[in-house]
Amino acid sequence: MYFKESGNPVTLKANVSKVLFFDNLNKEKIREILNEYGERICVPITYAEKLIGKNFCTLVFINEVRSVEPFNIDKKGYGLMAAWIAVENINSIRK
């Protein structure tokens, strides 16, 4: 997984160690997720009420975060406002 700040080049890379998907969320499930992972994702249990009505939750665990030589990407076809882009190979969008 690569990271960049809006308007800047890609500067970080990390490994994805685990991904968790939750669906059919209700108040109880939201509270369970926040009890288990809330501290690590910086979301307090008191925020649970604001999440009622959300349908899905995805948690992506990363490790081995490291700097990379900065490079730009071409987001054409993905939408200039896209926050996430999934590609098979980063070189396919590297400028």
VMD Tcl script that builds the backbone (N, CA, C; Angstrom):
set m [mol new atoms 285]
animate dup $m
set s [atomselect $m all]
$s set {name element resname resid chain x y z} {
  {N N MET 1 A 0.852 -1.144 0.000}
  {CA C MET 1 A 0.000 0.000 0.000}
  {C C MET 1 A 0.907 1.218 0.000}
  {N N TYR 2 A 0.563 2.175 -0.873}
  {CA C TYR 2 A 1.321 3.413 -0.961}
  {C C TYR 2 A 0.468 4.567 -0.453}
  {N N PHE 3 A 1.134 5.618 0.059}
  {CA C PHE 3 A 0.432 6.748 0.636}
  {C C PHE 3 A 0.962 8.046 0.071}
  {N N LYS 4 A 0.038 9.007 -0.074}
  {CA C LYS 4 A 0.401 10.357 -0.484}
  {C C LYS 4 A -0.563 11.326 0.153}
  {N N GLU 5 A -0.104 12.522 0.392}
  {CA C GLU 5 A -1.002 13.584 0.838}
  {C C GLU 5 A -1.570 14.253 -0.401}
  {N N SER 6 A -2.773 14.759 -0.283}
  {CA C SER 6 A -3.446 15.402 -1.401}
  {C C SER 6 A -2.553 16.470 -2.034}
  {N N GLY 7 A -2.421 16.407 -3.348}
  {CA C GLY 7 A -1.626 17.388 -4.074}
  {C C GLY 7 A -0.129 17.155 -4.030}
  {N N ASN 8 A 0.312 16.093 -3.379}
  {CA C ASN 8 A 1.741 15.809 -3.247}
  {C C ASN 8 A 2.063 14.443 -3.849}
  {N N PRO 9 A 3.341 14.170 -4.052}
  {CA C PRO 9 A 3.723 12.854 -4.570}
  {C C PRO 9 A 3.581 11.755 -3.514}
  {N N VAL 10 A 3.629 10.543 -3.973}
  {CA C VAL 10 A 3.660 9.369 -3.087}
  {C C VAL 10 A 4.977 9.411 -2.328}
  {N N THR 11 A 4.921 9.184 -1.003}
  {CA C THR 11 A 6.150 9.250 -0.203}
  {C C THR 11 A 6.324 8.086 0.765}
  {N N LEU 12 A 5.257 7.281 0.959}
  {CA C LEU 12 A 5.338 6.177 1.919}
  {C C LEU 12 A 4.811 4.889 1.318}
  {N N LYS 13 A 5.310 3.798 1.865}
  {CA C LYS 13 A 4.897 2.466 1.458}
  {C C LYS 13 A 4.751 1.629 2.731}
  {N N ALA 14 A 3.774 0.712 2.739}
  {CA C ALA 14 A 3.589 -0.165 3.895}
  {C C ALA 14 A 3.055 -1.514 3.423}
  {N N ASN 15 A 3.240 -2.510 4.246}
  {CA C ASN 15 A 2.660 -3.833 3.975}
  {C C ASN 15 A 1.299 -3.911 4.645}
  {N N VAL 16 A 0.380 -4.598 4.014}
  {CA C VAL 16 A -0.923 -4.870 4.614}
  {C C VAL 16 A -0.815 -6.230 5.283}
  {N N SER 17 A -1.046 -6.258 6.586}
  {CA C SER 17 A -0.907 -7.513 7.321}
  {C C SER 17 A -2.240 -8.226 7.527}
  {N N LYS 18 A -3.338 -7.450 7.514}
  {CA C LYS 18 A -4.651 -8.064 7.729}
  {C C LYS 18 A -5.718 -7.070 7.307}
  {N N VAL 19 A -6.825 -7.591 6.799}
  {CA C VAL 19 A -7.980 -6.764 6.461}
  {C C VAL 19 A -9.215 -7.426 7.049}
  {N N LEU 20 A -10.029 -6.638 7.744}
  {CA C LEU 20 A -11.280 -7.138 8.308}
  {C C LEU 20 A -12.446 -6.380 7.693}
  {N N PHE 21 A -13.485 -7.120 7.303}
  {CA C PHE 21 A -14.696 -6.533 6.747}
  {C C PHE 21 A -15.860 -6.842 7.676}
  {N N PHE 22 A -16.672 -5.849 7.946}
  {CA C PHE 22 A -17.867 -6.032 8.756}
  {C C PHE 22 A -19.051 -5.490 7.957}
  {N N ASP 23 A -20.176 -6.198 7.989}
  {CA C ASP 23 A -21.383 -5.711 7.332}
  {C C ASP 23 A -22.575 -5.897 8.251}
  {N N ASN 24 A -23.740 -5.506 7.763}
  {CA C ASN 24 A -24.961 -5.580 8.566}
  {C C ASN 24 A -24.761 -4.959 9.948}
  {N N LEU 25 A -24.144 -3.779 9.949}
  {CA C LEU 25 A -23.845 -3.129 11.217}
  {C C LEU 25 A -25.115 -2.695 11.937}
  {N N ASN 26 A -25.088 -2.854 13.238}
  {CA C ASN 26 A -26.130 -2.327 14.112}
  {C C ASN 26 A -25.411 -1.779 15.337}
  {N N LYS 27 A -26.172 -1.237 16.268}
  {CA C LYS 27 A -25.558 -0.603 17.441}
  {C C LYS 27 A -24.651 -1.563 18.197}
  {N N GLU 28 A -25.087 -2.800 18.360}
  {CA C GLU 28 A -24.301 -3.793 19.093}
  {C C GLU 28 A -22.991 -4.125 18.378}
  {N N LYS 29 A -23.069 -4.343 17.052}
  {CA C LYS 29 A -21.848 -4.664 16.288}
  {C C LYS 29 A -20.864 -3.499 16.310}
  {N N ILE 30 A -21.386 -2.291 16.171}
  {CA C ILE 30 A -20.523 -1.111 16.188}
  {C C ILE 30 A -19.794 -1.020 17.525}
  {N N ARG 31 A -20.512 -1.241 18.606}
  {CA C ARG 31 A -19.892 -1.198 19.930}
  {C C ARG 31 A -18.843 -2.294 20.086}
  {N N GLU 32 A -19.106 -3.500 19.554}
  {CA C GLU 32 A -18.130 -4.594 19.612}
  {C C GLU 32 A -16.860 -4.226 18.860}
  {N N ILE 33 A -17.026 -3.654 17.668}
  {CA C ILE 33 A -15.863 -3.250 16.867}
  {C C ILE 33 A -15.051 -2.199 17.621}
  {N N LEU 34 A -15.738 -1.205 18.177}
  {CA C LEU 34 A -15.023 -0.147 18.894}
  {C C LEU 34 A -14.409 -0.634 20.195}
  {N N ASN 35 A -15.053 -1.566 20.864}
  {CA C ASN 35 A -14.448 -2.142 22.072}
  {C C ASN 35 A -13.167 -2.884 21.727}
  {N N GLU 36 A -13.172 -3.590 20.608}
  {CA C GLU 36 A -12.011 -4.393 20.203}
  {C C GLU 36 A -10.903 -3.541 19.565}
  {N N TYR 37 A -11.268 -2.613 18.680}
  {CA C TYR 37 A -10.272 -1.921 17.862}
  {C C TYR 37 A -10.255 -0.400 18.042}
  {N N GLY 38 A -11.225 0.152 18.765}
  {CA C GLY 38 A -11.370 1.601 18.866}
  {C C GLY 38 A -10.127 2.342 19.292}
  {N N GLU 39 A -9.434 1.844 20.294}
  {CA C GLU 39 A -8.229 2.536 20.769}
  {C C GLU 39 A -7.154 2.565 19.689}
  {N N ARG 40 A -6.997 1.445 18.962}
  {CA C ARG 40 A -5.962 1.377 17.922}
  {C C ARG 40 A -6.297 2.224 16.697}
  {N N ILE 41 A -7.598 2.476 16.451}
  {CA C ILE 41 A -7.977 3.286 15.294}
  {C C ILE 41 A -8.387 4.698 15.701}
  {N N CYS 42 A -8.173 5.023 16.979}
  {CA C CYS 42 A -8.421 6.367 17.524}
  {C C CYS 42 A -9.882 6.792 17.393}
  {N N VAL 43 A -10.796 5.853 17.630}
  {CA C VAL 43 A -12.230 6.152 17.642}
  {C C VAL 43 A -12.769 5.706 18.995}
  {N N PRO 44 A -13.139 6.648 19.840}
  {CA C PRO 44 A -13.625 6.285 21.173}
  {C C PRO 44 A -15.013 5.638 21.102}
  {N N ILE 45 A -15.316 4.829 22.090}
  {CA C ILE 45 A -16.612 4.149 22.175}
  {C C ILE 45 A -17.755 5.166 22.198}
  {N N THR 46 A -17.496 6.362 22.694}
  {CA C THR 46 A -18.527 7.400 22.737}
  {C C THR 46 A -18.972 7.838 21.345}
  {N N TYR 47 A -18.207 7.517 20.324}
  {CA C TYR 47 A -18.534 7.874 18.939}
  {C C TYR 47 A -19.513 6.883 18.308}
  {N N ALA 48 A -19.787 5.785 18.982}
  {CA C ALA 48 A -20.637 4.721 18.440}
  {C C ALA 48 A -21.987 5.241 17.975}
  {N N GLU 49 A -22.600 6.123 18.736}
  {CA C GLU 49 A -23.924 6.651 18.383}
  {C C GLU 49 A -23.913 7.335 17.021}
  {N N LYS 50 A -22.828 8.013 16.705}
  {CA C LYS 50 A -22.720 8.718 15.422}
  {C C LYS 50 A -22.569 7.749 14.246}
  {N N LEU 51 A -22.217 6.512 14.512}
  {CA C LEU 51 A -22.004 5.526 13.452}
  {C C LEU 51 A -23.251 4.701 13.156}
  {N N ILE 52 A -24.280 4.850 13.959}
  {CA C ILE 52 A -25.517 4.104 13.714}
  {C C ILE 52 A -26.074 4.531 12.359}
  {N N GLY 53 A -26.464 3.550 11.573}
  {CA C GLY 53 A -26.949 3.811 10.220}
  {C C GLY 53 A -25.906 3.516 9.164}
  {N N LYS 54 A -24.654 3.360 9.577}
  {CA C LYS 54 A -23.605 2.949 8.637}
  {C C LYS 54 A -23.772 1.461 8.391}
  {N N ASN 55 A -23.514 1.018 7.169}
  {CA C ASN 55 A -23.740 -0.378 6.805}
  {C C ASN 55 A -22.484 -1.243 6.829}
  {N N PHE 56 A -21.334 -0.643 6.561}
  {CA C PHE 56 A -20.109 -1.416 6.400}
  {C C PHE 56 A -18.950 -0.784 7.153}
  {N N CYS 57 A -17.986 -1.623 7.510}
  {CA C CYS 57 A -16.750 -1.163 8.145}
  {C C CYS 57 A -15.617 -2.035 7.604}
  {N N THR 58 A -14.539 -1.392 7.180}
  {CA C THR 58 A -13.342 -2.101 6.742}
  {C C THR 58 A -12.162 -1.592 7.551}
  {N N LEU 59 A -11.425 -2.496 8.165}
  {CA C LEU 59 A -10.216 -2.143 8.901}
  {C C LEU 59 A -9.030 -2.749 8.174}
  {N N VAL 60 A -8.062 -1.919 7.833}
  {CA C VAL 60 A -6.856 -2.360 7.141}
  {C C VAL 60 A -5.691 -2.182 8.107}
  {N N PHE 61 A -5.030 -3.275 8.433}
  {CA C PHE 61 A -3.886 -3.250 9.342}
  {C C PHE 61 A -2.613 -3.201 8.513}
  {N N ILE 62 A -1.739 -2.261 8.844}
  {CA C ILE 62 A -0.493 -2.118 8.094}
  {C C ILE 62 A 0.700 -2.249 9.031}
  {N N ASN 63 A 1.826 -2.605 8.432}
  {CA C ASN 63 A 3.077 -2.662 9.172}
  {C C ASN 63 A 4.218 -2.334 8.222}
  {N N GLU 64 A 5.406 -2.265 8.742}
  {CA C GLU 64 A 6.606 -1.975 7.955}
  {C C GLU 64 A 6.444 -0.722 7.103}
  {N N VAL 65 A 5.966 0.353 7.714}
  {CA C VAL 65 A 5.824 1.632 7.016}
  {C C VAL 65 A 7.211 2.202 6.766}
  {N N ARG 66 A 7.459 2.605 5.533}
  {CA C ARG 66 A 8.783 3.136 5.198}
  {C C ARG 66 A 8.672 4.206 4.111}
  {N N SER 67 A 9.635 5.091 4.082}
  {CA C SER 67 A 9.700 6.139 3.063}
  {C C SER 67 A 10.124 5.547 1.735}
  {N N VAL 68 A 9.644 6.155 0.663}
  {CA C VAL 68 A 10.089 5.789 -0.683}
  {C C VAL 68 A 10.521 7.063 -1.395}
  {N N GLU 69 A 11.329 6.903 -2.411}
  {CA C GLU 69 A 11.700 8.048 -3.246}
  {C C GLU 69 A 10.398 8.624 -3.793}
  {N N PRO 70 A 10.105 9.904 -3.536}
  {CA C PRO 70 A 8.821 10.476 -3.967}
  {C C PRO 70 A 8.585 10.318 -5.468}
  {N N PHE 71 A 7.334 9.992 -5.811}
  {CA C PHE 71 A 6.948 9.911 -7.221}
  {C C PHE 71 A 5.482 10.302 -7.364}
  {N N ASN 72 A 5.153 10.814 -8.537}
  {CA C ASN 72 A 3.792 11.222 -8.829}
  {C C ASN 72 A 3.043 10.081 -9.492}
  {N N ILE 73 A 1.717 10.166 -9.419}
  {CA C ILE 73 A 0.870 9.175 -10.076}
  {C C ILE 73 A -0.116 9.888 -10.990}
  {N N ASP 74 A -0.617 9.154 -11.975}
  {CA C ASP 74 A -1.624 9.648 -12.897}
  {C C ASP 74 A -2.958 9.034 -12.506}
  {N N LYS 75 A -3.869 9.850 -11.980}
  {CA C LYS 75 A -5.164 9.358 -11.515}
  {C C LYS 75 A -6.228 9.412 -12.605}
  {N N LYS 76 A -5.818 9.713 -13.839}
  {CA C LYS 76 A -6.779 9.792 -14.945}
  {C C LYS 76 A -7.545 8.474 -15.054}
  {N N GLY 77 A -8.865 8.596 -15.104}
  {CA C GLY 77 A -9.703 7.413 -15.190}
  {C C GLY 77 A -10.168 6.905 -13.834}
  {N N TYR 78 A -9.582 7.425 -12.760}
  {CA C TYR 78 A -9.964 7.028 -11.403}
  {C C TYR 78 A -10.729 8.140 -10.692}
  {N N GLY 79 A -10.743 9.298 -11.269}
  {CA C GLY 79 A -11.370 10.454 -10.633}
  {C C GLY 79 A -10.330 11.223 -9.850}
  {N N LEU 80 A -10.228 12.490 -10.116}
  {CA C LEU 80 A -9.200 13.301 -9.470}
  {C C LEU 80 A -9.380 13.392 -7.961}
  {N N MET 81 A -10.601 13.173 -7.476}
  {CA C MET 81 A -10.862 13.262 -6.039}
  {C C MET 81 A -10.795 11.890 -5.355}
  {N N ALA 82 A -10.404 10.858 -6.080}
  {CA C ALA 82 A -10.356 9.507 -5.518}
  {C C ALA 82 A -9.397 9.440 -4.335}
  {N N ALA 83 A -9.907 8.952 -3.213}
  {CA C ALA 83 A -9.069 8.805 -2.026}
  {C C ALA 83 A -8.325 7.475 -2.038}
  {N N TRP 84 A -8.902 6.467 -2.714}
  {CA C TRP 84 A -8.295 5.143 -2.808}
  {C C TRP 84 A -8.249 4.733 -4.271}
  {N N ILE 85 A -7.152 4.146 -4.672}
  {CA C ILE 85 A -7.044 3.571 -6.012}
  {C C ILE 85 A -6.464 2.178 -5.856}
  {N N ALA 86 A -7.137 1.189 -6.420}
  {CA C ALA 86 A -6.635 -0.186 -6.369}
  {C C ALA 86 A -6.096 -0.560 -7.747}
  {N N VAL 87 A -4.823 -0.886 -7.798}
  {CA C VAL 87 A -4.185 -1.301 -9.040}
  {C C VAL 87 A -3.346 -2.543 -8.783}
  {N N GLU 88 A -3.184 -3.353 -9.796}
  {CA C GLU 88 A -2.361 -4.558 -9.681}
  {C C GLU 88 A -0.889 -4.197 -9.505}
  {N N ASN 89 A -0.458 -3.136 -10.186}
  {CA C ASN 89 A 0.956 -2.762 -10.165}
  {C C ASN 89 A 1.050 -1.235 -10.107}
  {N N ILE 90 A 1.734 -0.708 -9.118}
  {CA C ILE 90 A 1.862 0.747 -8.963}
  {C C ILE 90 A 2.469 1.398 -10.200}
  {N N ASN 91 A 3.294 0.681 -10.937}
  {CA C ASN 91 A 3.927 1.249 -12.122}
  {C C ASN 91 A 2.921 1.578 -13.213}
  {N N SER 92 A 1.718 0.999 -13.143}
  {CA C SER 92 A 0.695 1.283 -14.150}
  {C C SER 92 A 0.146 2.703 -14.029}
  {N N ILE 93 A 0.335 3.358 -12.885}
  {CA C ILE 93 A -0.128 4.744 -12.718}
  {C C ILE 93 A 1.006 5.691 -12.347}
  {N N ARG 94 A 2.203 5.163 -12.283}
  {CA C ARG 94 A 3.377 6.011 -11.964}
  {C C ARG 94 A 3.684 6.896 -13.148}
  {N N LYS 95 A 3.946 8.198 -12.867}
  {CA C LYS 95 A 4.323 9.138 -13.939}
  {C C LYS 95 A 5.804 9.074 -14.177}
}
mol reanalyze $m
mol bondsrecalc $m
mol representation Tube
mol addrep $m
